[in-house]
């Protein structure tokens, strides 16, 4: 069956119904996750917040997402996406209520930190959609899931200010945010009733052990440990940003405790990874059960530069337009919104290209495109017509978000029973990229910032050339010990 025959309006097919159930669940997680952004002016006024306190809230919003995506990936592989998505939506609704009706800045900060966990919802649907679609359609299906779901942040920006006016009064913003939590909670119940982990008659493969990815060679074991370190560095950078040296939300003593805690957590995670892989390190893994961890590592760094740069650029683009072209905040925000708006078409396009023209080839071309795109953005000056700058941003964003779609077109084809964990690690690397690029931005001007992204993308383009095209079948082991082959090409 060709990718072009995927009819998204054919609700008579169970996999199409499941896809729509899934992307809307992801959509709601992003509405809840970014519900504060369009209402920040109201929140700032209600709590009399300083600019530093507002910036601290924005950092807290993404701080927990890095470890959350790893944890959620493990839970999905062990318990199944149906249960985990439902639990995430329902639990996040209560945290959303806590944020909406907080009385102090400390409560506000804590709830916003905890809401970072809902940003891990994306990982769940990657495994779920991968279970329901064949290899020749999975890229487009994952692209629709990611692109349409990711639009939740834009939907929140477009609707919540109006909803605040409808509620009216000083607390209108509270009821608007609480409404998103109520919808998420109710949909969590609906999702549990309607969704299924696999099509009828299919097996849901689970990892033999939890606590980390299973690798199939000593070289891959050490490579896996090495690839975990950047995530802890990113968390240390976030801690530093909240310390007295920056935003001052944490005391130096509290920051030092967190640094030590991160070292302890890393040591614990490494010990868990060893326990999961101890048997594989002592005996040779059968050929049909092996996979190459380099596939995971390349997807990680590809998402680092695609989704990581998107998060960073979306954060700075309105101010960039204001400063470069002397626009007011409303106009600049409207001009910058085109970058995120491209998600609706670009991410599914990236998945489609991957299905149609090959996994490695599509990802290589898209990363090459975003490299050129960021080089062009680095050349924008006040002498440019505003419309040309906007067009350049939208063209660049197409390659960025199509690249994201191409990455997650490959994730379900690496090792089925660990798709959740692979998606979790890849997704976490997207947040690592955002932290890294935003840290760079704090030291350089916008033009240099775009050049740094382009340079890193060029390096990652080279890394992608070492990825192996998924071909033939992957082998998974049933509970009774029998081997089942799953098509990956």
RAGIPE-V11619 format. One record per pair of residues at least 6 apart in sequence whose ideal C-beta (glycine too) atoms are under 6 Angstrom apart, sorted by the first residue. I is the first residue (numbers start at 0). J is the second residue. D is the distance in Angstrom with one decimal. If there is no record, write none. Layout:
i->I j->J d->D
i->I j->J d->D
//
This chain:
i->0 j->135 d->6.0
i->2 j->135 d->5.8
i->2 j->136 d->5.4
i->2 j->139 d->5.1
i->2 j->351 d->5.8
i->2 j->354 d->3.8
i->2 j->355 d->5.5
i->5 j->136 d->5.1
i->5 j->139 d->5.4
i->9 j->15 d->5.3
i->10 j->16 d->5.7
i->14 j->131 d->4.3
i->14 j->132 d->5.9
i->17 j->131 d->5.1
i->18 j->140 d->5.8
i->20 j->193 d->5.9
i->20 j->194 d->5.4
i->21 j->124 d->4.3
i->21 j->127 d->5.5
i->21 j->128 d->5.8
i->21 j->144 d->5.6
i->22 j->144 d->4.7
i->22 j->147 d->4.5
i->22 j->148 d->4.6
i->24 j->84 d->5.4
i->24 j->190 d->5.5
i->25 j->120 d->5.7
i->25 j->121 d->5.8
i->25 j->124 d->5.2
i->25 j->148 d->2.9
i->26 j->148 d->4.7
i->26 j->151 d->4.2
i->27 j->183 d->4.8
i->27 j->186 d->5.7
i->28 j->117 d->4.9
i->28 j->120 d->3.4
i->29 j->151 d->2.9
i->29 j->152 d->4.8
i->30 j->151 d->4.3
i->30 j->154 d->6.0
i->30 j->155 d->4.7
i->30 j->179 d->5.1
i->31 j->91 d->5.6
i->31 j->95 d->5.3
i->31 j->117 d->5.4
i->31 j->179 d->5.1
i->31 j->183 d->5.2
i->32 j->117 d->5.0
i->32 j->118 d->5.1
i->33 j->152 d->4.1
i->33 j->155 d->5.1
i->34 j->155 d->5.3
i->34 j->176 d->4.8
i->34 j->179 d->4.8
i->37 j->156 d->4.4
i->37 j->159 d->5.1
i->37 j->160 d->5.4
i->38 j->159 d->5.8
i->38 j->172 d->4.5
i->41 j->172 d->3.9
i->43 j->53 d->5.8
i->46 j->104 d->5.4
i->51 j->246 d->5.0
i->54 j->246 d->5.7
i->55 j->246 d->4.3
i->55 j->248 d->4.3
i->56 j->111 d->5.2
i->58 j->240 d->5.5
i->59 j->108 d->5.8
i->59 j->111 d->4.8
i->59 j->112 d->4.4
i->60 j->111 d->5.4
i->60 j->115 d->5.8
i->61 j->115 d->5.9
i->62 j->115 d->5.6
i->62 j->237 d->4.9
i->63 j->112 d->5.9
i->63 j->115 d->3.3
i->63 j->116 d->5.3
i->64 j->115 d->4.7
i->64 j->118 d->3.9
i->64 j->430 d->5.2
i->65 j->230 d->5.5
i->65 j->427 d->4.8
i->65 j->430 d->4.8
i->67 j->116 d->4.5
i->67 j->119 d->3.9
i->68 j->119 d->4.5
i->68 j->122 d->5.2
i->68 j->423 d->4.4
i->68 j->426 d->4.3
i->68 j->427 d->4.4
i->69 j->423 d->4.9
i->69 j->427 d->5.7
i->71 j->119 d->4.0
i->71 j->122 d->5.1
i->71 j->423 d->5.9
i->72 j->122 d->5.1
i->72 j->419 d->4.3
i->72 j->420 d->4.2
i->72 j->422 d->5.8
i->72 j->423 d->2.3
i->73 j->209 d->5.3
i->73 j->420 d->5.7
i->74 j->83 d->5.1
i->75 j->83 d->5.1
i->75 j->123 d->5.3
i->75 j->126 d->5.1
i->75 j->419 d->3.4
i->76 j->206 d->5.3
i->76 j->417 d->6.0
i->76 j->419 d->4.0
i->76 j->420 d->5.6
i->77 j->209 d->5.3
i->79 j->196 d->4.3
i->80 j->123 d->4.7
i->80 j->126 d->5.3
i->80 j->127 d->3.9
i->81 j->194 d->4.7
i->81 j->196 d->5.2
i->83 j->123 d->5.5
i->84 j->123 d->4.7
i->84 j->190 d->5.8
i->85 j->187 d->4.6
i->85 j->190 d->5.2
i->85 j->191 d->3.8
i->87 j->120 d->5.5
i->88 j->183 d->4.8
i->88 j->186 d->5.9
i->88 j->187 d->3.1
i->89 j->184 d->5.1
i->89 j->187 d->3.9
i->91 j->117 d->4.1
i->91 j->183 d->5.9
i->92 j->180 d->4.1
i->92 j->183 d->4.7
i->92 j->184 d->3.2
i->94 j->110 d->5.8
i->94 j->113 d->4.9
i->94 j->114 d->5.4
i->95 j->180 d->3.0
i->96 j->177 d->5.6
i->96 j->180 d->5.1
i->97 j->110 d->4.4
i->98 j->110 d->3.7
i->99 j->173 d->4.6
i->99 j->176 d->4.1
i->99 j->177 d->4.1
i->100 j->173 d->6.0
i->101 j->107 d->4.3
i->101 j->110 d->5.8
i->121 j->426 d->5.8
i->122 j->422 d->4.6
i->122 j->423 d->4.7
i->122 j->426 d->5.2
i->124 j->144 d->5.1
i->125 j->407 d->5.8
i->125 j->410 d->5.9
i->125 j->422 d->4.0
i->126 j->418 d->4.4
i->126 j->419 d->4.4
i->128 j->140 d->5.2
i->128 j->141 d->5.5
i->128 j->144 d->5.0
i->129 j->137 d->5.9
i->129 j->411 d->3.0
i->129 j->418 d->5.4
i->130 j->197 d->4.8
i->131 j->198 d->6.0
i->132 j->140 d->4.3
i->134 j->486 d->5.0
i->134 j->487 d->5.1
i->134 j->488 d->5.9
i->135 j->354 d->5.8
i->137 j->411 d->5.5
i->138 j->350 d->3.6
i->138 j->353 d->3.9
i->138 j->354 d->4.0
i->138 j->408 d->3.0
i->139 j->347 d->6.0
i->139 j->350 d->4.6
i->139 j->351 d->4.5
i->139 j->354 d->5.6
i->141 j->350 d->5.3
i->141 j->407 d->4.7
i->141 j->408 d->5.6
i->142 j->346 d->4.7
i->142 j->347 d->3.7
i->142 j->349 d->5.7
i->142 j->350 d->2.7
i->142 j->404 d->3.7
i->143 j->347 d->4.8
i->145 j->346 d->4.9
i->145 j->407 d->5.9
i->146 j->342 d->4.7
i->146 j->343 d->5.7
i->146 j->346 d->3.0
i->146 j->347 d->5.0
i->149 j->342 d->4.7
i->150 j->342 d->5.6
i->150 j->343 d->5.7
i->153 j->339 d->5.5
i->159 j->175 d->4.9
i->162 j->175 d->4.2
i->163 j->171 d->4.2
i->163 j->172 d->4.9
i->163 j->175 d->4.5
i->166 j->174 d->4.4
i->196 j->203 d->4.9
i->197 j->203 d->5.0
i->202 j->477 d->5.9
i->204 j->415 d->5.4
i->204 j->416 d->3.6
i->204 j->475 d->4.6
i->205 j->416 d->5.9
i->206 j->416 d->5.3
i->206 j->417 d->5.5
i->208 j->275 d->4.6
i->210 j->271 d->3.6
i->210 j->275 d->5.0
i->211 j->271 d->5.4
i->211 j->272 d->3.7
i->211 j->275 d->4.6
i->212 j->417 d->5.9
i->212 j->420 d->5.3
i->213 j->275 d->5.9
i->214 j->220 d->5.1
i->214 j->223 d->5.3
i->214 j->276 d->5.7
i->214 j->292 d->5.2
i->215 j->284 d->4.2
i->215 j->289 d->4.3
i->217 j->280 d->5.9
i->219 j->292 d->3.8
i->220 j->276 d->5.6
i->222 j->292 d->5.3
i->223 j->292 d->5.6
i->224 j->269 d->5.9
i->226 j->296 d->5.4
i->229 j->431 d->5.4
i->230 j->427 d->5.6
i->230 j->431 d->5.7
i->231 j->261 d->5.4
i->231 j->265 d->5.0
i->233 j->431 d->4.3
i->233 j->434 d->4.3
i->234 j->261 d->5.6
i->235 j->261 d->5.8
i->236 j->434 d->5.6
i->236 j->438 d->5.7
i->238 j->254 d->5.5
i->238 j->257 d->4.7
i->241 j->248 d->4.6
i->241 j->249 d->4.7
i->242 j->249 d->5.4
i->242 j->254 d->4.0
i->243 j->251 d->5.4
i->287 j->474 d->4.1
i->288 j->474 d->6.0
i->290 j->414 d->4.9
i->294 j->413 d->5.1
i->295 j->421 d->5.5
i->297 j->462 d->5.6
i->297 j->463 d->5.9
i->297 j->466 d->4.6
i->298 j->406 d->5.5
i->298 j->425 d->5.0
i->299 j->425 d->5.4
i->299 j->428 d->4.1
i->300 j->459 d->5.1
i->300 j->462 d->5.8
i->301 j->406 d->5.0
i->301 j->459 d->6.0
i->302 j->406 d->5.0
i->302 j->425 d->4.9
i->302 j->428 d->5.1
i->302 j->429 d->4.6
i->303 j->428 d->4.7
i->303 j->432 d->3.8
i->304 j->455 d->5.6
i->304 j->456 d->4.8
i->304 j->459 d->5.0
i->305 j->399 d->5.5
i->305 j->402 d->4.0
i->305 j->403 d->4.6
i->306 j->403 d->5.2
i->306 j->429 d->3.4
i->307 j->429 d->5.2
i->307 j->432 d->1.6
i->307 j->433 d->4.7
i->307 j->436 d->6.0
i->308 j->436 d->5.9
i->308 j->452 d->4.9
i->309 j->399 d->5.3
i->310 j->433 d->3.7
i->311 j->433 d->5.0
i->311 j->436 d->3.7
i->311 j->437 d->5.0
i->313 j->338 d->5.9
i->313 j->339 d->5.4
i->316 j->335 d->3.8
i->316 j->338 d->5.8
i->317 j->331 d->4.7
i->317 j->332 d->4.7
i->317 j->335 d->4.4
i->319 j->445 d->5.1
i->320 j->326 d->5.5
i->320 j->331 d->4.0
i->320 j->334 d->4.9
i->320 j->335 d->5.6
i->321 j->331 d->4.3
i->323 j->381 d->5.7
i->324 j->385 d->5.3
i->334 j->389 d->5.3
i->337 j->389 d->5.9
i->337 j->393 d->4.7
i->338 j->392 d->5.2
i->338 j->396 d->4.4
i->341 j->393 d->5.9
i->341 j->396 d->4.4
i->341 j->397 d->5.4
i->341 j->400 d->5.5
i->342 j->400 d->5.2
i->345 j->397 d->4.7
i->345 j->400 d->3.7
i->345 j->401 d->4.6
i->346 j->400 d->4.9
i->346 j->403 d->5.6
i->346 j->404 d->4.0
i->348 j->401 d->5.1
i->349 j->401 d->3.3
i->349 j->402 d->6.0
i->349 j->404 d->2.8
i->349 j->405 d->4.2
i->350 j->404 d->4.1
i->350 j->408 d->4.5
i->352 j->361 d->4.2
i->353 j->361 d->4.5
i->353 j->405 d->4.6
i->353 j->408 d->3.6
i->358 j->409 d->5.0
i->358 j->468 d->5.5
i->358 j->469 d->6.0
i->359 j->466 d->5.0
i->359 j->468 d->5.2
i->361 j->405 d->4.9
i->362 j->405 d->4.4
i->362 j->463 d->5.5
i->363 j->463 d->5.1
i->365 j->398 d->5.3
i->365 j->401 d->5.1
i->365 j->402 d->4.1
i->365 j->405 d->5.5
i->366 j->402 d->5.6
i->366 j->456 d->5.7
i->366 j->460 d->4.7
i->367 j->460 d->5.6
i->368 j->398 d->3.5
i->369 j->398 d->4.0
i->369 j->399 d->4.9
i->369 j->402 d->5.9
i->369 j->456 d->5.6
i->370 j->453 d->5.2
i->370 j->456 d->4.1
i->370 j->457 d->5.2
i->372 j->395 d->2.9
i->372 j->398 d->5.3
i->373 j->449 d->4.8
i->373 j->452 d->4.7
i->373 j->453 d->3.9
i->374 j->453 d->4.7
i->375 j->391 d->5.2
i->376 j->391 d->6.0
i->376 j->395 d->5.8
i->376 j->449 d->4.5
i->377 j->446 d->4.8
i->377 j->449 d->3.8
i->377 j->450 d->4.7
i->379 j->388 d->5.1
i->410 j->421 d->5.5
i->410 j->422 d->5.2
i->410 j->425 d->6.0
i->411 j->418 d->5.1
i->412 j->469 d->4.2
i->412 j->487 d->4.4
i->413 j->421 d->5.5
i->415 j->475 d->5.4
i->415 j->485 d->5.6
i->416 j->475 d->5.7
i->439 j->451 d->5.3
i->440 j->448 d->4.7
i->469 j->487 d->4.2
i->469 j->488 d->5.7
i->470 j->488 d->4.6
i->472 j->484 d->3.9
i->472 j->485 d->6.0
i->472 j->486 d->5.6
i->473 j->485 d->5.1
i->473 j->487 d->5.3
i->474 j->482 d->5.3
i->474 j->484 d->5.9
i->475 j->483 d->5.3
i->477 j->483 d->5.7
//
